[in-house]
């Protein structure tokens, strides 16, 4: 059963159950009133009725005392019956255990056992009253002129109009019942409407948003003003939509990067492969016909083979970093000694290219740095390789500067090259970005060196950024956590 159908079922039940209870309660209240006030009603009716027919009773008493033989006269009995009927009463006359006259709608023979009880009392000088299930009965004995005795019974039907509850009481119960039903209907209608508005409509909004997302529309925002469970649902759904959109954008970026990677690697591998093929063909064809040419050809082949190896290594490393599958081995290192060793390792190759590599340290404490030696070397090499491509002055110089901050070591690698344009400075750590848009082979590079450096530094919980002045040079900065501040 749907939520909407459940709400309608609840609405109907909320109407029917109170209605049935109200009817039952009204009936019980009415019955209880009748039971509690029955005798009061009867007594009030007796008093009122007896007051009305007091003259009749006096006349009847006078007849019983002074003219009892009239009760044998059929004409008198007819007049008596006509008069007593106006009081909702009947007459029963018992003579010698027989009923000589009966105007009451009652089986007198069935009442004999009960009427005998009147004879047990003194009924010769007064009226004696009693109440049966259906009648109010008054009885008195009298004597005819011949000395014989008889009994006269006056029957008043208890179901007479005055035996019902007062009209004002019934009206009161009816009005209370009607108001009760109206209140239930209005209250339930209002609550159902509010529930529908606060539950069904918001759920329809989520349903519509889910349908939009299903159809690929991730730009359909939803919001809910109230801070309740529905608001939390909307917020969670909106956060899911945003994450899905981000994931979609990331997937699109990955796909674009993959295509660009294939294109870039294909382009960069094509040149050294072509060169290797050309020089190998020259050797086979005998173009390298002396020792000097042979050495030149072989050195060129080796250089291009090394370039191909570097490209494939960069590609493999970048792929592992991209899918978070590159293992890191962190250890505590003396950063001063470490950078001195790196400088000596790199200096030989840079000296051959007439580049001066300096190391300057302002790190005076003995605090150790947490780092992966092998990966950190790769960062420094990639930054220096990037710097080499932009050294355009006669005196080429690269400086490694170490500084200390509270919880970090700050390393700056600065060059005196041509600098990076300000509008491209924020893009140099993007994948496959090259300042040299023409992809000049003279500068080389795959365009992922600084991107790899950024991934590695971030894995070290550090930061990396750049500053540059066109014509003066550039600086790449990165930080490394001290061992006591590093969280694994």
C-alpha positions in Angstrom: 0.0 0.0 0.0 1.4 3.4 -1.0 1.9 6.1 1.6 -0.9 8.2 0.0 -3.3 5.3 0.4 -2.2 4.7 4.0 -2.9 8.3 4.8 -6.4 8.1 3.3 -7.0 4.9 5.2 -5.9 6.5 8.4 -8.1 9.5 7.7 -11.2 7.3 7.3 -10.4 5.3 10.4 -9.9 8.6 12.3 -13.4 9.5 11.3 -15.2 6.2 11.7 -13.7 5.1 15.0 -14.5 8.3 16.9 -18.0 8.4 15.3 -18.8 4.9 16.5 -17.4 5.7 19.9 -19.5 8.9 20.0 -22.7 7.0 19.1 -21.9 4.4 21.8 -21.1 7.1 24.3 -24.3 9.0 23.6 -26.3 5.9 23.9 -24.7 5.0 27.2 -25.1 8.6 28.5 -28.8 8.5 27.6 -29.3 5.1 29.2 -27.4 6.1 32.3 -29.5 9.2 32.5 -32.7 7.3 32.2 -31.6 4.7 34.8 -30.4 7.3 37.3 -33.5 9.5 36.9 -36.2 7.0 36.2 -37.7 7.1 39.6 -37.3 10.9 39.7 -39.2 11.1 36.4 -41.8 8.8 37.7 -42.2 10.6 41.0 -42.3 13.9 39.2 -44.9 12.6 36.7 -46.9 11.1 39.6 -46.9 14.4 41.5 -47.8 16.4 38.5 -50.4 14.1 37.3 -52.0 13.5 40.7 -52.1 17.3 41.1 -54.0 17.6 37.9 -56.5 14.9 38.7 -56.9 15.7 42.4 -60.5 16.8 41.8 -61.2 13.5 40.0 -59.8 11.5 42.9 -61.9 13.4 45.4 -65.0 12.8 43.4 -64.1 9.1 43.1 -63.4 8.8 46.8 -66.8 10.4 47.5 -68.5 7.9 45.1 -66.7 5.0 46.8 -67.9 6.1 50.2 -71.4 7.5 49.6 -72.5 6.0 46.3 -70.6 2.7 45.8 -73.4 1.1 43.9 -72.7 3.5 41.0 -69.8 1.3 40.2 -72.2 -1.4 39.1 -73.9 1.1 36.7 -72.6 0.7 33.2 -73.4 4.3 32.2 -71.4 5.6 35.2 -68.6 3.2 34.4 -68.5 4.4 30.8 -68.4 8.1 31.9 -65.7 7.1 34.5 -63.7 5.4 31.8 -63.9 8.3 29.5 -62.8 10.7 32.2 -60.0 8.5 33.5 -58.7 7.9 29.9 -57.8 11.6 29.7 -55.3 11.0 32.4 -53.7 8.0 30.6 -55.2 5.7 33.3 -57.3 2.6 33.3 -59.8 1.1 35.9 -60.0 -2.4 37.1 -62.8 -3.5 39.6 -62.4 -6.8 41.5 -65.5 -8.3 43.2 -65.5 -11.7 44.9 -62.2 -12.6 43.3 -63.6 -11.8 39.9 -63.0 -8.8 37.7 -66.3 -7.2 37.1 -65.0 -4.3 35.0 -61.7 -3.8 33.2 -60.9 -0.7 31.1 -57.1 -1.1 31.4 -55.2 -2.7 28.5 -53.9 -5.4 30.7 -54.6 -9.0 31.4 -56.1 -8.9 34.8 -55.9 -12.6 35.4 -52.1 -12.5 35.1 -52.0 -9.7 37.7 -54.0 -11.7 40.3 -50.9 -13.0 42.2 -49.5 -9.5 42.3 -52.8 -7.8 43.2 -53.1 -10.1 46.2 -50.3 -8.1 47.8 -52.6 -5.1 48.0 -55.0 -7.2 50.1 -52.3 -7.8 52.6 -52.3 -4.1 53.4 -55.0 -1.8 54.9 -56.7 -0.5 51.9 -60.1 0.2 53.4 -59.5 3.9 54.3 -56.8 5.0 51.9 -55.2 4.5 48.5 -52.1 2.3 48.4 -49.6 2.8 45.5 -47.2 0.4 43.9 -44.9 0.2 40.9 -44.7 -2.7 38.5 -42.5 -3.1 35.4 -45.1 -1.5 33.2 -47.6 0.4 35.4 -48.1 2.6 38.4 -51.0 1.0 40.4 -53.2 2.6 43.0 -55.6 0.4 45.0 -58.5 1.0 47.5 -61.1 -1.3 49.0 -64.8 -0.2 49.2 -68.1 -1.8 50.2 -71.4 -1.9 48.2 -74.7 -1.1 49.9 -75.4 -4.8 50.5 -72.2 -5.0 52.6 -70.1 -6.9 50.1 -66.5 -5.6 49.5 -64.6 -4.9 46.3 -61.4 -3.4 45.2 -60.8 -0.7 42.6 -57.4 -0.5 40.9 -56.2 2.5 38.9 -53.5 1.7 36.3 -51.2 4.4 34.9 -49.0 3.3 32.0 -45.3 3.9 32.8 -44.7 4.4 29.1 -46.8 7.4 29.0 -45.2 10.5 27.3 -44.0 11.9 30.7 -41.9 8.7 31.2 -39.4 9.7 28.5 -36.4 11.8 29.2 -37.0 15.5 29.1 -36.9 17.1 25.6 -34.1 19.5 26.6 -31.9 16.6 27.7 -32.3 14.8 24.4 -31.6 18.1 22.5 -28.5 18.6 24.6 -27.2 15.2 23.8 -27.9 15.7 20.1 -26.1 19.0 20.0 -23.1 17.7 21.9 -23.0 14.7 19.5 -23.2 16.9 16.4 -20.5 19.3 17.7 -18.3 16.4 18.6 -18.6 14.9 15.0 -18.0 18.3 13.4 -14.9 18.8 15.6 -13.5 15.4 14.6 -14.2 16.0 10.9 -12.6 19.4 10.9 -9.6 18.4 13.0 -8.9 15.2 11.0 -9.3 17.1 7.7 -6.9 19.8 8.9 -4.3 17.3 10.2 -4.6 15.2 7.0 -4.1 18.3 4.9 -1.1 19.5 6.9 0.4 16.0 6.8 -0.1 15.8 3.1 1.4 19.2 2.6 4.4 18.5 4.9 5.0 14.9 3.7 3.5 14.0 0.4 4.5 17.2 -1.4 8.2 17.1 -0.2 8.4 13.4 -1.2 7.0 14.3 -4.6 9.8 16.9 -4.9 12.4 14.2 -4.1 10.8 11.9 -6.5 10.9 14.5 -9.3 14.6 15.3 -8.5 15.4 11.5 -8.5 13.8 11.2 -11.9 15.8 14.2 -13.2 19.0 12.6 -12.0 18.0 9.3 -13.5 17.6 11.1 -16.9 21.1 12.5 -16.5 20.2 16.0 -15.3 22.5 16.7 -12.4 21.8 20.4 -12.4 18.4 20.1 -10.8 18.9 21.4 -7.2 16.4 20.8 -4.4 16.0 22.6 -1.1 13.6 22.5 1.9 13.2 25.4 4.3 12.3 23.5 7.5 15.1 21.9 9.6 13.4 18.6 10.3 13.6 15.0 9.0 12.3 16.0 5.6 14.9 18.9 5.5 17.6 16.4 6.4 16.4 14.1 3.6 16.5 17.0 1.1 20.0 18.1 2.3 21.3 14.5 2.0 19.8 14.2 -1.5 21.3 17.5 -2.5 24.7 16.5 -1.2 24.4 13.3 -3.1 23.5 15.2 -6.3 26.5 17.5 -5.8 28.8 14.6 -5.3 27.4 12.8 -8.3 28.0 15.9 -10.4 31.5 16.2 -9.1 32.1 12.6 -9.8 30.7 13.0 -13.3 33.0 16.0 -13.8 35.9 14.1 -12.4 35.2 11.2 -14.7 35.0 13.5 -17.7 38.3 15.1 -16.6 39.8 11.6 -16.3 38.6 10.7 -19.7 39.9 13.9 -21.2 43.2 13.3 -19.4 43.4 9.8 -20.7 42.8 10.9 -24.3 45.3 13.7 -23.8 47.8 11.3 -22.2 47.5 9.0 -25.2 47.9 11.9 -27.6 50.9 13.4 -25.7 52.7 10.2 -25.2 52.2 9.2 -28.8 53.5 12.5 -29.9 56.5 12.5 -27.6 57.4 8.9 -28.4 57.1 9.4 -32.1 60.0 11.8 -32.3 62.7 9.6 -30.5 61.4 6.5 -32.3 61.8 8.2 -35.6 65.2 9.4 -34.7 66.3 6.0 -33.5 65.0 4.4 -36.7 66.8 7.0 -38.8 70.2 6.6 -37.2 69.9 2.7 -37.1 69.1 2.8 -40.8 72.2 5.1 -41.3 74.4 2.6 -39.6 72.9 -0.3 -41.6 73.3 1.6 -44.9 77.0 2.4 -44.0 76.4 6.1 -43.6 78.4 6.0 -40.3 81.6 4.9 -42.2 84.1 6.0 -39.6 84.6 5.8 -35.9 83.5 9.4 -35.1 80.2 9.1 -37.0 79.5 5.7 -35.5 80.0 7.1 -32.0 77.7 10.1 -32.8 75.0 7.9 -34.2 75.1 5.5 -31.2 75.1 8.4 -28.7 72.1 9.9 -30.5 70.3 6.5 -30.4 71.2 6.2 -26.7 69.9 9.7 -25.9 66.6 9.0 -27.6 66.3 5.6 -25.9 66.9 7.3 -22.5 64.2 9.9 -23.4 61.8 7.1 -24.3 62.6 5.4 -21.0 62.0 8.6 -19.1 58.6 9.1 -20.8 57.4 5.6 -20.1 58.7 5.8 -16.5 56.8 9.1 -16.0 53.7 7.5 -17.5 53.9 4.5 -15.2 54.5 6.7 -12.1 51.7 9.1 -13.0 49.2 6.2 -13.5 50.0 4.7 -10.1 49.7 8.1 -8.4 46.5 8.8 -10.2 44.8 5.6 -8.9 46.4 5.8 -5.5 48.4 2.6 -5.9 51.9 4.0 -5.5 53.5 2.7 -2.3 55.3 5.1 0.0 58.0 4.3 2.6 58.2 7.1 5.1 61.1 7.5 7.4 62.7 10.2 9.6 65.5 11.9 7.7 68.0 14.7 8.4 66.9 17.1 5.8 70.1 19.1 5.6 72.3 16.0 5.0 69.7 14.6 2.6 69.6 17.7 0.4 73.4 17.9 0.4 73.5 14.4 -1.0 70.9 15.2 -3.6 72.8 18.3 -4.7 76.0 16.2 -5.2 74.1 13.6 -7.2 72.5 16.1 -9.5 75.5 18.5 -9.8 77.5 16.3 -12.1 74.9 16.2 -14.9 74.1 19.9 -14.4 77.7 20.9 -14.6 78.0 19.2 -18.0 75.2 21.5 -19.2 77.0 24.6 -17.7 74.4 25.0 -15.0 75.5 25.9 -11.5 73.5 24.2 -8.7 73.8 25.8 -5.2 72.4 24.6 -1.9 71.7 27.1 0.9 70.4 26.1 4.3 68.7 28.2 7.0 67.5 25.1 8.9 69.3 25.2 12.2 67.3 22.8 14.4 67.9 19.1 14.7 64.2 18.2 14.0 63.9 15.3 11.6 61.6 15.3 8.6 59.2 12.5 7.6 59.6 11.6 4.0 60.0 8.9 1.4 63.6 9.3 0.2 63.1 7.8 -3.3 59.9 9.8 -4.0 61.3 13.1 -2.7 64.3 12.8 -5.0 61.8 12.4 -7.9 60.1 15.7 -6.8 63.4 17.6 -6.8 64.5 16.1 -10.1 61.2 17.0 -11.8 61.4 20.6 -10.6 65.0 21.0 -11.6 64.2 19.4 -15.0 61.4 21.9 -15.5 63.8 24.7 -14.5 66.4 23.6 -17.0 64.0 24.1 -19.9 63.6 27.8 -19.1 67.2 28.8 -18.4 67.9 31.3 -21.2 70.8 33.3 -19.7 74.5 32.9 -20.2 75.1 32.2 -16.5 72.6 29.5 -15.7 72.0 29.0 -12.1 69.6 26.9 -9.9 69.5 27.3 -6.1 68.0 24.9 -3.5 67.1 26.9 -0.4 66.1 25.2 2.8 64.2 27.2 5.5 62.5 26.2 8.7 58.9 26.9 9.9 57.2 25.8 13.2 56.1 22.4 12.1 57.5 22.2 8.6 60.6 22.5 6.5 60.2 24.9 3.5 62.2 24.0 0.4 62.5 26.5 -2.5 64.1 25.7 -5.8 64.7 28.9 -7.7 66.2 29.5 -11.2 67.2 32.6 -13.1 65.4 31.6 -16.3 62.9 33.4 -18.5 60.1 33.1 -15.9 56.5 32.0 -16.3 53.7 34.4 -17.5 51.4 35.4 -14.6 48.2 34.1 -16.4 49.8 30.6 -16.7 51.4 30.4 -13.3 48.4 28.7 -11.6 48.3 26.1 -14.4 51.8 24.7 -14.2 50.8 21.8 -11.9 47.9 20.7 -14.1 48.3 17.5 -16.0 50.0 17.8 -19.4 50.2 21.6 -19.2 53.2 23.2 -20.9 54.2 26.8 -20.9 55.7 26.1 -24.3 52.5 25.6 -26.2 54.2 24.8 -29.4 55.6 21.6 -27.8 59.1 22.4 -28.9 61.3 19.3 -28.8 64.2 21.5 -27.8 62.7 21.8 -24.3 61.2 18.4 -24.3 59.2 17.0 -21.5 55.9 15.2 -21.2 54.0 17.9 -19.3 53.4 15.7 -16.3 56.6 16.3 -14.3 55.2 19.1 -12.0 51.9 17.2 -11.7 53.8 14.2 -10.4 55.7 16.4 -8.0 52.4 17.8 -6.7 50.9 14.4 -6.1 54.0 13.2 -4.2 54.2 16.3 -2.0 50.5 16.1 -1.2 51.0 12.4 -0.2 53.6 13.8 2.2 50.9 16.0 3.7 52.7 19.0 2.3 51.9 22.0 0.1 53.4 23.0 -3.3 53.2 26.4 -5.1 55.1 28.6 -7.5 56.2 32.2 -7.9 57.7 33.8 -10.9 58.8 37.1 -12.5 59.0 37.1 -16.3 62.6 37.7 -17.4 64.0 37.2 -13.9 63.2 33.6 -13.0 60.9 31.3 -11.1 60.7 29.6 -7.8 58.9 26.4 -6.8 58.1 26.0 -3.1 57.1 22.9 -1.2 56.8 21.9 2.4 57.5 18.7 4.4 56.2 17.9 7.8 58.5 17.5 10.8 58.3 13.9 12.2 56.5 15.0 15.4 53.7 16.6 13.3 53.4 13.9 10.7 50.2 11.9 10.9 50.2 8.6 9.1 
